Amino acid sequence: MEIYWISGSPYAWRALLALEVKGAPYVSRLLDFSKGDTKTPEFLALAPRGKVPVLKDGDHVQTESLAIIAYLDRKFPAPPLLGRTAEETGRIWRAISESVSYLEPAGRRIATRVFFGDTSEPADQIGKAVEEARAELRGMEDALARRRWLAGDQLSAADIAVYPFVELLLRAAGKDAAQPLDLRLLPLAKTYPAIAAWRERIMALPGYERTFPPHWRPAGAAAAR
């Protein structure tokens, strides 16, 4: 299998984490967005939308990060990421859906302001995004104070899907441009101790280091703590 990805993309990070958790053999195809790698005819033949991640497994090409996780879960049943029972599957998809609907949109708006200096969104609206992100993190904190993983006692697709967006927010919080936003995320061990412990469990997974965004390595890990 081949995985096409871009450093720092939370969606690509999901796919890489799923591959490592499954212990699936794969070839990494790291692309450079700034060089137009996602706009080449060769890449667009695989992914007409020009987005990562893309998983190529023989003749089958799978796009969309959550679909890739589902594909890998069916192809490599152990460890199961989408539940063993109807109840487990429901809890996992609820956690994923809540992140997709609430945490991710807020996180993207915050990241766009911090990393790209986009001030087109009014201050009161970006303030709402910050409040929405905080509300979702409080919900995660409450859940993780009761259990080790987001959807139960075992690592699942919910953890893999949500984790990269938490890291994106933490990286944003460590930037000077984030100070006016008053994110109140750092130090994570004090603001959200249960999330901090969950984060450490994710970082301890075998193969995690291979998934970490290369361009974050000089200061990313230190800044996020």
N, C-alpha and C positions, 0 to 999 in steps of 0.2 A: 504494500500500500504506500501511496505517496500523500503527504499532507502539505498543502500550499498555505502559507500563513504570512503574517506581517507582525513584526515585533511591536508589542504594546496593544494589539487589538484584543479586547476582552473576549470577543467572539472566537477568534482563533485560539486563544488561551484555553477556552473550554474544550475544544477539540483535542488539543495537545494533552491536557490533563486526562481526558477520557482514554486516549491511546495509552498513556503511561499506566493508569490504574488497571486497564485491561491487560497490560503486558503484551500488547499487540506489536508485532514487528512493523516498522514503517521507515520510510525515507523522508527526511525533512527537506522541504523546498521553501526556504526563507526568501521572501520577496521584498523588494524595496519600493514602497509607494512613491517616494520622491523621484525615482528614476522611471516611473511609468510602467513598472512591471505588471500591474494589474490591468493595463490597457493594451497590452500586446495582442496581436491576433491569436497567438498560441494560447494565452491565458483565457481570452474571451471565448475561445472555442470550448473551453472547459466550463467557464462560468460567465454566461452572457451578461450578467449584472455587474461583472467586474469587481466582485467582492470576495473577501476571504472569510472563513476558511473554505477550502475545497479538498475533499478526500477522493483520491482516485484509487480504486481497488479493481485492478484488471480493466475490464471494459466498463465497469460501473463508475460513474462520477456522482458524488454526493455533495451537495451544497447545503448551507444553512446549519449553524452550529448545533442547534437542538436536534435536528434531523440526523446529523452525524453521530451524536451521542446515542440516539435510538438505533441507528444502523449498527454501530459497534456493539451495543448491548445485545442485539439479536445475533450478531455474528460470533461474538465471544461472550457466552452466557455467564461466565464467572470472572469477577464477582458481579452479581446482578446490580445494576444501577437504577433500574426503573421499577423495582419492587418484586416481591415474591407473591404477594396477595393483592386482592383488589383494594384493600384498605391502605396498604403500603403505597401502591401505585397512585392512589388518590391523594395521599399526603404529599408525595413527591411532586406530582404535577401541580398541586395547589401552591407549594412553595415556589416552584419555577414560574408559574403564572403570575403570582404576586410580584415577583421580582421583575418580570418582563413588563408588567402593567404600571408599576409604581417606582421601584428603585432605579431601574435602568433609564427611564426617561429623565428623571431628576439628575442622575449621575452624568448623563451625556450633556445636559445643559450646563452643569457646573464645570465639567471638563472642557467644554467649548470655550467658556469664559476664561478659565485659568490658563489652559495650554495654548490657546490661539488668540487670546486677547479680544475676543468677539464681544463688543459692548452694544450690539444691536438690540439685545433684549433689555427692556426697562429694568431698573434696579428692583422695583417691587416684585417683578415677575421672577427674577433670578433669586430673590429672597424667598419666594414661595417654593422654588425648587429646593433650596437649602432646607426649608422646613419639611418638605416631603421626604427628602433623603433622611433627615433626622428621625422622622416618624417611622420609616421602614427599618432603620437601624435599631430603634428602640424595640420594635417588634421582634427583630432577630435576637436581640440581647435577651429578651424575656424567654424566647423559645430555647436558646442555647444555655440558659441558666438551668433549664429543666432536663436537657438531654445533650448528648455529645455532638449530634449532627442535626442539621436543619429539619429533617423529616423523620427522625427516629434514632435508634441506637447504632445504625450502620451508615457508613458513607454512601451517598446516593448521588444521582444526577442533579439533585437540588443543590448540593454543596458545590459540585463542579460548575454548575450554571451560574450560581450567585457569586462565588468567590472572586472571579476576575473583576467584577464591578466594585466590590469592596476595596480591592487593591487599587483600582483606578481612583476611587475617592480618596484613599489614603495618600496616594502619590500627589494628587491635586492639593490636598490639605498641607503638604509640606512645602509648597511653592509660595514665594512672596506674594504673587498675584492673588492668592486665596485669602490673604489676611483681611481684606475689606468684607469678605463674605461671612466671616465669623462662623466657620464650619463646626468648630468645637469637637473635632475628632481626635486630636492628638494631645497627650500621649494615649494611645488606644487602650493600654492596660488600665488606665484610670477612668477613661470615659465610657468604655464598653468592655469590661474585663472578660465577659463570657465570649464575646466575639474575638477578642484577642487570643483566648485559649483555643478557640475553634480554628483561628488562622494558623496558629502554631501547629495544630494537628494536620492541617492541609499541607503546610510547608514541610512536614516530616514524611510525607508520602514518598515511597520509592519512585525515583524518576522525576521528582518535582523540579530539581535544578535544571533539567533539560527543557522544561517548559517556560522558565522565567525569561521575560523579555530581554534580549541581549542589550538593547540600548538603555535599559534601566539599571544595569549592573553597577556602574560606578558609584551611584548615590541612591538608587531606588530603594534597596532593601533597608538601608540605614535610615533614610528619611521617613519611611513608612512606620517605623517603630516609634 
